[in-house]
Amino acid sequence: MSIRNPDQRVGVFVDVQNLYYSARNMYNARVNFNAVLDAAVADRRLIRAVAYVIEADEPQEKTFFEALDKAGFEVKKKPLQTWASGHQKGDWDVGIAMDIIKMMNKLDVVVLASGDGDFVPLLEYLQMMGQFTETLAFGKSCSGKVKELTDYFVDLDDAPKQYLMPIKVHKTTRKA
């Protein structure tokens, strides 16, 4: 367990797609990103909080991005890529890793909000450099190696009511 103190300078880096799909697939719910940010900062000095999102031209997208901004995140956007084959891809793994590496000298704690195993080399590098790391993710869908490598792991599965919100279903009425 980490020794958290109010003097620690914290950077929070959120892989929005990773948390979004974990919450949707395991709980049929949405992530409460305000609660995730609160847990990540934990009454310490927030230096920077970045939410990395993929723009897919969805109707609710703009409102969601604005909510992240209001919560205190700098929102970094990248368009969804579509190849001629129809295959689509959108991820921020390299961008997140580069931002963390660029910021780490200004931070006492790097908080990664993602359970993606693609971050294992980043966590190995940060560990080698002596950087303290914390990871917030849904434990059931988090890479075991990520859990092993991070200095302090916050399992969002331990408090689903705190970190999740129900998906709003729009009911349609039928007339007989």
Secondary structure, 3 states (H helix, E strand, C coil): CCCCCCCCEEEEEEEHHHHHHHHHHHHCEEECHHHHHHHHHCCCEEEEEEEEEEECCCCCHHHHHHHHHHHCCEEEEEECEECCCCCEECCCHHHHHHHHHHHHHHCCEEEEECCCHHHHHHHHHHHHCCCEEEEEECHHHCCHHHHHHCCEEEEHHHCHHHHEEECCCCCCCCCC
